[in-house]
């Protein structure tokens, strides 16, 4: 019985670490964020047009958090971001909440929502 309880506890602990997390911040491409992400108001001024430029699309996307960290999207998340950006009605100040599984500085994206 003790072994079963220990196994059950371990399984619950592992599943707790794999639970979805929500990261909030500005949707950015990683190329621009690498160069200018630490500048004041970069996230708010970053535009939809820039997010759709070939080099920016190629670099991939992420969320620029309030503490100036960039949480990178996984490959599937980059594809979701392309569709999300194409459907956007606003041109800048693209604040998002991204839900998924966070591992290090990369998130496996399940959902991207405008804030």
N, C-alpha and C positions, 0 to 999 in steps of 0.2 A: 504494500500500500504506500509506503514511504517513497519508493522508487517512482510509482505512478504519479504521486503528488509533485515530486521533483521534476519529472519530465513535463508535466502539465504546466508547472510554474515557468520552466525554461521556455517552453513553446509560447506562452503568453508574453514573456519578456522579449523574445525575438520579434513577435508580431507587433509589439508596441513600438519597437525601433523602426519598423517598416511602415508605420502609420503615415497617412498623408499630413503634409505640412503646408501652410500657406505663407508665401513670401510676398511682401508688398513693396512696391517701389515703382520706378519708371522703366518702361520697356525700352531697351537700347540694343543696338548692335554692338558686338564685342570689339570691332575695329575702332569705332569712335570712342567707346567707353575706355579702351586702353589708352588712347591718346588724350582724351579730354574729360574723362569721368570724374576726376577730382576737382574740376573747376566748379565754382558756385553756379547754381541754376542750370548746369548742363542738362540734367534729366528733363527739366521743365521746358527747355528750349529745343530739345532734340525733336526733329520733325519726322512726319510720316514719309515725306519724300526721301529723306536720308535713309530711313529704314528700308526703303525699297531699292536703293542703289545697288548695282551688281556686286561691288566689293563688300558692301555691308551685309547683303544677303549671304554671300559666300563665307563671311567671318562667323556668322551665327548670331543668335540672340541671347539675351539674358535680362535679368532684373537688376537695376541699380538701386541698392537699398539706401536708406537715410544715412547710414554710416559709410557710404561710398564703396561698398563691396559690390562686386558683380557676381550674381548667382547665374551660372551658365545653364542653358537649356540642353537637354539631350537631343539627338538627331530628330526623333519624332516630335519633340517640342519645337524645334526650329521649323518644321513643316506646319505645325499648328499655328505658330507665330506668323508665318507668311500669310495664311488664310485670315487670321485675326486682323492683321495690318491692312490687307486688301479691303476688308469690310468696314474699317474704321471711318467714322464720320468727322472726326476731329483731326487737325493737322499737327498739333504739338501738345505738350503737357499730357503725355500718354501714361497716366498712372494706372497700374494694374495690380491685381491680386492673382498670383499663380499658385495653384494647388498641385501637389505631387509629392513624390518621395525624394527627400533631400539626402544626398550622399556627398559629403565633403562640400565642394563649392559648385556642384552640379545637381540640377533638379530634373527628375523624370517627370515631365509635364503631363498632368491629367486634364487641367482646365486653366484657361486664361480668361480673366474677367476684367472689364474696365471698372475703375473705382470712381 
